[in-house]
Amino acid sequence: MPHSKRYIEIMDTTLRDGEQTSGVSFTAAEKLTIAQLLLTEVKVDRIEIASARVSEGEFDAVKRITKWAKSKGLLHKVEVLTFVDGDVSIQWMTKAGAKVMNLLTKGSLNHLTHQLKKTPVQHFKEVGEVIALAKKKGIETNVYLEDWSNGMRHSPDYVYQYLDFLSTQPIRRIMLPDTLGILTPAEVHEYISAIVQRYPGIHFDFHAHNDYDLGTANVLEGVKAGAHGLHLTINGMGERAGNAPLASAIAVLNDFMPNVRTAVVEKSLYRVSKLVETFTGFRIPANKPVVGENVFTQTAGIHADGDKKNKLYFSDLMPERFGRQRKYALGKTSGKANIENNLHQLGIELSDADLKKVTQRIIELGDRKEVVTQADLPYIISDILDSEAIKDKVKIENYVLTHSKDLNPSVTLKINVEGELFEEHAQGDGQYDAFMNALKKIYKQKKIELPVLTDYAVRIPPGGKSDALCETIITWSLNDKEFKTRGLDSDQTVSAIKATQKMLNII
């Protein structure tokens, strides 16, 4: 029985257009890892992985990906951006083992006239020659109309003249990019509707940029107008303000377009998002929809209370869809319900009177702009209630950190684990790495598994002096659960050690 929903192809261009993010460059190994994850777990339909002729590193990356993709029967899903340059790009692709090219051509008369200084007839002839050469080499062609959005605004006659020509060519798809991110949702709908109606037998992709923060809205309108495919990037990476983000676009389509479907697996979106963040060092904004740190965190106490009573502040955008969990922040706007939720997750119960004292302390800390996490709660409780039930079982008694020119950093560590003293020495790539290596030696003796460090962030006040307090936030993973610990000190390594001692007591 045929599926009644209209299928939308998703092409991820993180490895090509997303890599144009200022300061971002993937290694060949990183590109291969992301490509594998996108095609096998996220299950996008296609990936655009590189531009032809860029560098030896790019060539090596494409060779690795095409070799892997061919072994898995996925080579037809791997695409490379090429240029109207005779057979130069085609030869590059052939040597790299790629079989699908996305030919970059001019979609506006302005670009054609002032950048190429050619007439439409000259451009169409050269484009046709490249397409014919590709076909002879067994390479499938998709065609980009660069600056198509400005073309539709200022030179629609040229755009339609070009599309009339392309409709006679042996190509698979025509790709319509809003190259400068200038279109409004109304314009996207108007332009794509007109084109799809005029050329009903051609597959059209829409490629949105986010310069006015309209990328996701434009994607929605593009699909409503009849676009057959979308180009998206992980975390919205891309030149200038970036491209339409993969996670947001998929969530919007799933929730607001009941008559369309994609193959993308929502639960894999957060994982690939964090992987790309790690590889690029390009931090995801905390408030970024779907994948940001705070987007499933309730801060206001009244919201937590409503969730507890009847899920009053839940929407269809549930964190579990993306392999995430709802959290309740601790700060000056926290109410009793926020704190109760966090205590429940820690397995701690307090009387109403004690809970009131803890709530008041958290509000006071929030007023001083101090960040409180779930991991800090046992320490706050111990401090307020003078409880012997919650105390440090692990104490870092002493350490010596050394860092010398042309010598590996090292540490000598003395630690008390539940009354038993241990001392170890280790080297590492840095002082904190040496500290962790010594710690691992000790815990190996105890036959206790340490969590995996998954993220390490340092915050220093803007304009801070050399003695400014440094906050280190470390994210740990143990038994598929993540938690954070924080340390504060004027020395960055010491603040990290303080955060690590908190982790040792938590486990």
N, C-alpha and C positions, 0 to 999 in steps of 0.2 A: 504494500500500500504506500503510495507516494506521500512524502511529508508535506503537510499543508502550508507550513511557514516558508517565507522567502528566505533563502540562504544568503548571508553576507560574508564574503571572503575577507579575512583579516590578514593584511601584510604588515609585519613588524619591520621597521626600518631603523631600529636602535643602533645596529652595527654599522650603518652607513650614514643616514641623516642625523641620527642621535649622536654619533661620534663627532659631529660638527659643533657640539657644545664646547664653548671656549675652555681650554685647559684639559680636555678629555682625550685620551688615546688608549685604546685597548691593545693588549698584546695578542699575538696569534693564539696563544693558549686560552686567554680569556674569551676571545671571540668564539673559539670552538665550543667552550663550555656553555656560553650563553645561547649559541645556535642550537646545541643539543637540547638544552632545557626548553627553549621556545617551541621546537618542533615535536618533542616527545612528551613533554609534561604540560606545558601551557596549551599546546596543540593549535597554534596559529597556522593558517593555511600556507603562508609563504614568508620568507625572510629576505630582506635586502641587506647584503652583508658588506659591501665595499663599493668603491669607485675604481674603475679600471685605470691603470697607468699611474697610480698615486705614488707607490713606494714599494721597495722590496719586501718590507714587513707586511704590507697589505697583500701582496702577491702570495707570500707564505701562508697568511691566514686563510685566504680563499682556497689555496691548494689543500690545506688541512680539512677545511669544512666540506669541500666538494668530495674529497676522498671518503670521509666519514658518511656523508649523505648518500653517495653512490652505493656504499656497502649496505645501507639501510633501505634502499629503494626510494630515497627522498630527494634525489638530485633535481627533480623538476620543481621543487619548492624553494630552491636557492637561487637568488637573483643578484645581478651585478649592474651598477649604473655604468652606462657607456656613453660615448660621444659621437657626434657626426664627424668622423675623422678617417673616412675611407675604411681600410681594413685593420687599422692600428689597434683599436679597442677589441676587435673581434679576434685578432691573433693573441692578444693578452689573455682574453677569456679562454680561448682554446688551450693555451699552455697551462692555465690554471685549472682546467677541467670543468668550467662552468658551462651551463647549457641554456640559461635564460638571461637575456639582457634587457635592461630598462633604458631605452635610448632617450637621452636628454635633447629635446628640440625646443624651438621657440614657440610659445603659445600667445605672444602678443606682438603686434606690429612694432611697438616701441622697442622691444628687445631686438627684434630681427633687424630693424633699420639702423639702430644706433650701436648695437654691440657687434653684430655680424656684418653690418653694412651690405646686406644682400636683399634681393627682391624675393617675394613669396615663391615665384616660379623656380628661382635658383635654389632656394632652401628645400623645396619639396623634391626637386630632382636629386639633390645630395642625400636627403633622407631615404628616398626610394632605393638609391644605390646601396646604402648601408644595409637596409632591410633585405635586399636581394642577396648580398654577400653573406649575411647571417644565415639565411635559409639554406644556401649552398653548403655551409659548414655545419648544418644540423642544429643551429641555435634558434631558439624561439624568441620572438621580439614583443616587448611591450613598449609603448611610446609615452614619454612624459611631455606635456605641453607646459614648459616652464613659463611662469608669469601668466598663466591662463586666466587668473582672476582679474588682473588689469586688462588682459585681452578682451574679456567679456564686458568690462566697463567702458573701454575706450576704443576698441577696434573689433567689435563682434563680427563684422563682415569678414575680416581676416580669419578669425577663429573658425567660422563655418566653412570658409574656403578650404582651410587646412583639414578640417574634419571630413569634408567631401573627398579630399585627396586620400586621406588615411583609410577611409571606408573601402577603398579599392585595393589596399595593400594586405599582404599575408601576415597580419599581426594578431596577437591574442587579446591584448587589452590596451585601452587608452586611459592615461592617468592624468587627472585634472588637479593640479596643485594650486592652492592659495599660497603662492610662494612667499609673499610678504605678510601674510596673516591679516589682510585688510578687509575681508568680506564680513558683512553682517549675516546673521542667520536667514533673514528674508532674501538677501541676494543669493546665498547658496541655494536656497530652495528654488528661486526663480531660474537661475542659470542652469542648474542640473536638470530640473524638470524639462526645460526647453530642449536640451541636448538629448536626453534619454528618449523623449517623444519623437524627435527628428531622426534618431538613429537607433531604432528598437532592436536591431540585431547585434549591436556592439556592446561589449562589456566595458563599463566605465568605473574606474576607481576614483575616490576623492581623497585628497591629501591636504589636511588642515594644519595651519600653524597658529600659534597662540599669542600673537603680539598684542591683541586687545583682550586677552583672557576669554576669547570666544571659541576656542578650539573644540571643546566638547559639545557646546551648543550647535556649532556648525556641522559637526559630525552627525548629530541627531537630525538636523534638517536635511543634510545630504542623503541620508538613508530614506527619510520620508519622501524625498524628491525622486527616488528611484536608483540611487547609486548602487552598484553591484558589489563594490569592495571599498575598504578603508585602509589608509596607511596610518599607523600609530607607532608610538615609541614608549618604552618602559620609562616610567617617571616623568613623561613629557619632555625627555631630553631632546635637544636640537639647537640649531643656531638661534641667536637672539633670545626671544622668550620661549623658544622650544616648539615642539609639535603637540598635537592632540595626544593626551596620555592614554595608554592602553587600558589601564585598570578602570579609569573613570568612564571611558567610552563603552567598555563592555558592560559595566554596571548600568549605565543609562539605557543602552539597547535592551538589556534583559528586563529592566523594570518599566520602561515606557514605550517599548515597541513590541507588543505581544504577537504581532504577525511576522516577525523576523527572528532568525536564529543564527548563531555562530557556533563554531566548534570549540571555542576557548573555554578552558577549565578555570572557573573562578578561584578555586582553592589554591591554585598554583601561582596566582598573580602576586601575592605578597612575597612569596619566597624568591621569585625572580627579581622583584623590585629591590629586595635587600641585597641580593647578590650583585646587582648592577651598582648599587650604592657603594658596596665594598670595593669593587673593582675600580670604580671611577674616583672615589673620594668625594663625589658630588652628592652632598647631603640632601636627603628628602626633607622638605619643609615639614615641621611638626603638624601643620594644619592641612597638609595636602590630602584631598579626598581619597578614601579607600586605603591608601598605603601609608599615610602620615602617622606619626607616633600618637597624636592626640585625638584622632578622628573617631575613635570608639571609646573615648574617655569622658565620663560625666564628671563635671566639677562642682556644679551647684548642688547643695544638699537637698533642695526640693526635688531635683531630678532623680537623685538616688532614692529618695523616699517614694516617689511615684513609680519608679521601676520595681521597687520591692513590693508595692501594694498591688499593682495590676499592669506592670510593664507599660506605664503611661507614656514614657518617653522613648519607646522603641519605634522604629520604622522598618520598612522593607529592607533597608540597607543594614542588614545584620552582620556583625563581625564574623560569625561562624562561616558565612558564605565564602570568606576569603582566608580561612584558616587562622582567624584571629579571635580574641576574646574581649569582652567589654571590661573596662576598668573604671575605678572610681578614684578620682584624684583627691589628694590630701592637701589642704591649704586653708586660707582664711575664709573661703566661702563653703568649706566642708560643713556638712551637718552630721548629726549622729548617724544617719543612714549610711553615708559614705564610709565612715570609720567602721561601722558594724560589718559592712560588706568586706572590707579589707581584713578585719580581725577574723571573720569567719573563714576566709581563705587561708589564714595562718593557723587556724585551729585554736584560737584564743577566745575565751569568753570573759567578759567583765560585768560587774554589777552596774546598775544605772548610775550610781553615784560616781564610781570610778570612770565610767565611760564619759561622764560629763567633764571630769577633770582632764582627761586625755584630749577631749574635743577642744577645750579651752586652750590647752597648750599648743595644739596644732594651729589654731586660729592666731595665737600670738606669734608663732614662728612664721606664718604666712604674712602677717603684717610687717615683719622684718625682711620680707622677700626671700626667706629661706625656703628651699625646696624640700618637701617631705615625701618620701616614698614608702611603700608598704614595708620594705626592708628596715626602715627606720623605726617602725612602730614598737617593736620589742624594747628598743633602747629608750624611747620616750616613756613607755609604761614603767620600765625599771626605774627611771629617773624620778618620775612623779610619785609612784606608789612604793618606792624603796623595796621592790620585790626581790626576794632571794630566788624566786622561781625562774626569773629571767636574768641571766648573768652571762658574762663572757666565759666560755669554756676554753677558748683559744686566745692566748695573748702573745703578741710578738714582743719578746723581752728585749732583744737588742739586734742590731745589724750594723755592718760596716759596708758602705758602698764605695767602690773605687772606679774611677774613670781616668785613664791615662792615654796620652797620644801613642798611637801604634800598638796599643795593648788592648786585649778584649776586656770590656767592663766585667767586674766580678762583684760578688757579695758573699759575706759571711753572715749567716743568719742563726739566731738563737730564738727558739719558740717553745712556748708552754702549751701542750695539748692535754687538757683535763688533768693537770698536775704532773705530767711527764715532760721532761725537758729534752729537746733535740737541738743539735747544732750541725749545720751543713755549710759547705762552700760550693759555689758554682759560678760559671761564667755564662755570658749571653751576648746577644747582639746589642743590648743596651742595659742600663742598670736595672730597670724593671724586669726585663727578660731574664737577667741573671737571678734576680730575686725569685721569680716564678720557678726557674729551674731548680733552685735550692729547695723551694717549697715542695716541688714535685718529688724530690728525693725523700723528703721527710714523710710525705703522705704515702709514698710507695711502701715504706717500712710499716706504716699503720694499716696498709691494705685498704685505703679509703680512696675512692675515685673523686678527683677534683672536677668541678664544672669546666666546661669549655668557655674560654673568653671569646665572645662573638662580636663585641664592639667596645671601643675605648674612645671616649670623648673628653676633651679638656676645655674648660671654660675659664677665660681670664677676662676681667673687666676691661671694656674698651678704654684705651688711654691709661691703663694701669701702669704703675711704676714697677720697678724690678722686684720690690718686696710685696707686691699685691698678692692677695689670697688667690690660690688656684684651686678650682673645683674639678675633680676627676670623676667621671661617671662611667662605670664599667658594667657592661651587660654580659651576663653569664647564662649558660644553657646547661641544664642537668635533667636527664630523664625526660627530654622533649618539653621541658618547661623553662621559660626565661624569667630572670629577675635582675634587678639593677641594684648596685650599691654605689655610694658616693663617699668621697673623702675630700677634706678641705685642709689645705696647708699652703704656706708661701712657696714650698718646694714641690714641683710637679711630681717627682718620683715618690716623695713622702705621702702626698695626697693619694696617689695610686695605692700605696701600701696600706694606708688607712682604709680605703675602700675594700681592699682585699681581705683585711682582718674581719670586716663585717661579713663578707661572704663566707669565711671559714666558720664563723659562729652560726650563720644561718643553716649551713649544711650539717 
